[in-house]
């Protein structure tokens, strides 16, 4: 069965990195965009850039902190109305502030868990409230390769929050099986963005444009799961799932 084209796409965390990069990719494909993040000046600048290059699309922007859950529902409803119905919601807003557990950084770890997991839950709820009555739509959850196994050091809480996102995605997919609503969980490998700009040596990292091109292509296929970019992350995903933790620890 051919898939409906997703014309109206909401992306959270669109003020930088992967969110902004995916916005550029989907704008180039002629899609209308709803862009949300806290730094609305960045969203306005991105909107101007996209409309200059693609004058036929619509780009709506809203300030949104996904930790303010009531605002998530309000903003999603407003953007849905402004674009005439959201066909795809990309749950992308996230951060990577964690520190090793037990070293005095509970607040940073709690903030990472709050934004990455509870924020994704609020966004998924808000998206499905719009999509269930229409029995149509595509929810995309941006997880991470670090969700596949327990991660050491600064990545422990981040990886756990992204494992939660992946479990949420699979559960939603199971719950919505046989309906007109699709759910995809995307596991990005390392893609250069603000989240890792201070980290010098990052294995297999690709630049933002290359990474976002691969992300948009993967999302368009609407898979249950995708490891992106496929090389080397598909074989690495397989390896990470079967290797002993002592080996996985050295890979991360
Ligand atoms: N880059 C990678 O290698 C990589 C790998 C795997 C997964 N990911 C995931 O990809 C997603 C995008 O990250 P990125 O790499 O593009 O990093 P980034 O450049 O730091 O972008 C993060 C985005 O999330 C937004 N955000 C953070 N906290 C928010 C909040 N409370 N409310 C609303 N928006 C919030 C930020 O916008 P404001 O600050 O303007 O609100 C920003 O637009 C994240 O979920 C990240 O975990 C990235």
Boltz pocket constraint, residues with backbone or C-beta under 6 A from the ligand:
constraints:
  - pocket:
      binder: B
      contacts: [[A, 12], [A, 13], [A, 14], [A, 15], [A, 16], [A, 17], [A, 18], [A, 19], [A, 36], [A, 37], [A, 38], [A, 39], [A, 40], [A, 64], [A, 65], [A, 66], [A, 67], [A, 91], [A, 92], [A, 93], [A, 94], [A, 95], [A, 96], [A, 115], [A, 142], [A, 143], [A, 144], [A, 145], [A, 187], [A, 188], [A, 189], [A, 190], [A, 191], [A, 192], [A, 193], [A, 194], [A, 195], [A, 196]]
      max_distance: 6.0
